Amino acid sequence: MSNYLQKGFFIFVLLLVVNAKLGYDISVWEGEVNCFGCTKQSGYDFVVIEIYSSAKQFNNYLAQNIKSAYNASLEVDLYIFPDTTRDPAEQINSFFQYLIANETMSLFNNVWLDIENENLFFANCTQNIEFLQAMINTTENYISKDRIGLYASQHYWPIMCNTTVFSDLQLWYPRWDNQTNFNDFTPFGGFANPVMKQFYNDVQICCTNTDVDWRPDTQNNYFSNFSSRAFLKL
């Protein structure tokens, strides 16, 4: 691979898989994003925008970015790092009240709760389960349960006592193997069928620095090697 590509100044296109979608997730630190049209034209179908970071930073450009992504015809999801220093219901209510006030409730699909890094949670895993359940219960006051998911991995699931009580939620998991399939997935926590995979990290996509995600529209056609796809330089 050329030095140009190694430095990350590229985007990935031409996922040759029927009924699959390519997307990316952006953090609070990206600020205002003005290139959603570029990413759409480059072959990306969806974006997952961070509401609240692991550093307890709210995304002040959240509503603006949701609207910009939606207007660029990208499907929009949102994700949140739970903050155990705040009441679980209070933080969820505050986020959704912001979304309502900014008229963005109809512009996104799913909300994901990010479960990683034991330093962000209580030392007691039972307490973590209760906290997460309270966040989920409050979220259900605003959106249906089938629109709520967890970003989680087998590595960090002991934070939740390896419980299976959340296995009816959608699962988005990370594995940076450049593979657009679920062949690598090992069931945990009662999760048997993930719906989305973060498979490539730290990529420059148009004006954003991000991680790349993949999801099948069905559970049938999802085999492809992302690393062998064509590249398009910006």
N, C-alpha and C positions, 0 to 999 in steps of 0.2 A: 504494500500500500504506500502511496506517495506521502511525503512529509506533510503536504497540504491536507490530506485526509486525516493523517494521524493527529494533527492539531485540532481537529474537530470542526473545521469549517466546511461542513457538508450536511446534507439532509439525506434521508433514506426514502426511496420511492419504489414503486412497482412491487408491492406485495402481491405475489401471484397466487392468491388464495381466494377462492370463491366464498362469499358469506363471511368475511373477516374484516376487521377494521383496525386501523393504526391510529394511535393517538399519543399524547404526551402530557406530562403533569408539570405545572409551574408553581414555584414557591412564592411566598410573600415577598422575598427579596428581589423578584423580577420587577416589582413596581408596576408602573403603567406599561402595558404591552400594546404596541401599535402595529404588529405584524401578523395578526390572525389571518388576514386575507392571504398573505404569503404562505403561511403554513397550510392553509386549505388548498391552495393551488399546487402545493408541493406534495399532496397526496395524503395529508392527515385528515382524519374524520372527526376526532373528538379531542377535547382538552379537559384536564382535571385541575381546577384552580384551588389553591390553598386559601382557606378562610383564616386560620389561626395556626401559628407555627409552634415548633417545639421550644422556641425561645420566648414564648408568650407574647408574640407580636401579631397584632391584628392586621389584616390586609386592607389598608386604606384605599386601595384601588380596586377592591373586590367588585363592587357594583359596575364600575366602569368597564372592567375587564370582562365580566359576564356579558354585558350588553354588546361589547365589541366582538367577542367571540361568537355570540349568537347571530349577530348581524353578518358575520363572515360565513354563516352556514355551518359552523362547527357545532357538534353536540357538546353540551357542557355538563360536567360533573363538578362536585366540590369535595374538598377533604379538610379534616380538622384534626389537629393534635389535641387530645384531652389534656386539660390543665387541672391537675389534682390539687392545686392551691386555691381553686375556685369551686363554688358549689356546682355540681354537674348540671342541675336544671337551670340555674342562673345563666351559665355560659351558653347553653344551647338556646335558651329563650332570647338572650341578647343578640346572638347571631341571626336568628330567624326574624327578629323584629327589625334588624337592619335590612335584611333582604326584602321584607314586606315594605318598609318605608321607602326603599329605593326601587320598588316595582320590578323586582327580578324573580319573584317566586315562580313565574311561569316559564322562565328561560333556562332552567337547568333540570337535569334528570335525577341523578343519584347523589347521595351524601355518604362519604366514606369516613369512618373513624380510624385514625392511624394508631396502630398498636405496635410500637417498637421502642427499644431502649428502656431497660428496666430502671434506669435512673430517673425517668419521667413519671414513674408510678410509685405506689406504696410498696413497702417491703412485704406487706401481708397480701398474698394473692387473692384471698377471699374478699378483702376490702376492695381490691381492684375490680373483681367481678361485680360487686355491688355498685361501684362507681360507674362502670361502663353500662350496666343495666339501667341505671338512672338516666344516663345520657341518651340511651336508646329510647327509653320510655318517653322522655320529653320530646325527642325528635319525632316520634310517632304522633305527637299532637299537631304536627305541621305537614308531614308527608307520610305516605303509606309505608308499611314495613318492607315491602318488596323493593323500595327505592333506597333502603339503608344497607350499607355494606361495611366490611372491615378490611383495612389494609393490614395484613398480618402474615407472619411466617412461622414455620415450625420452630425456628431458633428462638423466637421471643415468646411463643405461646405459653411457656411456664409462668410468665407474668400473670396469666389468667388461670393458674392451677391446672393447665391442660384441660380445662372444662370443655364440655360439648354443648353447653346451654345456648351458645350463639350460632350453632351450626345451621340454623334456618335462615341466616343472613347471607347475602352475597359475599364472596371472598375475592379479593384482589391481592395477589402475592408477588414478591420480588424474587427474581432469579436472573442475574445478569449473564446469561449464557448465549445471547444473540439468537435464540431460537424462538420462532413464533409458533409454539405449540405447548401443550401441557404435559409432554412426555416426562419431564423432570419432576413433576409434582408428586410429593409423598403426603398422603392424607394425614391430617392432624386435627384435633379438636372437634371431630365429627364432620369436618369439611371433606367432602369427597369429590366435588365438582366445582372448581374455581371458575369464575366468569371473566377474569382479566388478569394479565400478567405484565409486570414491569420487567422488561427483558434486556434493556440497554440503558446505561446511565451516563450522565455528564456529556450531553451532546449539544452542540450549537445548532439550533433550528431557527433559521431566519434571524430575528433579533433576540431570541431567547436562549438561555442555557438551561437544559432540562433533562429529564429522563423520558425514555420512550416506552409506550405501553401498547399492548395488543389484546384484542378480544375477538373471539368468534361470534358471529351472529347466531350460529347454531353449534351444536356439539359434534358435527359430522366432518366438515371440511376445515381443518385447521393445521395442516402440516406444511411447513416451509422453513427454510433456513434463512433467517434474516441477513446473516453476514454474507451470504452469497448473492444478495440482490444488487441491482444496479445503484449507483450513487449519482447524485446530481449536485454539482458544485453551485454555490450561490455566487 
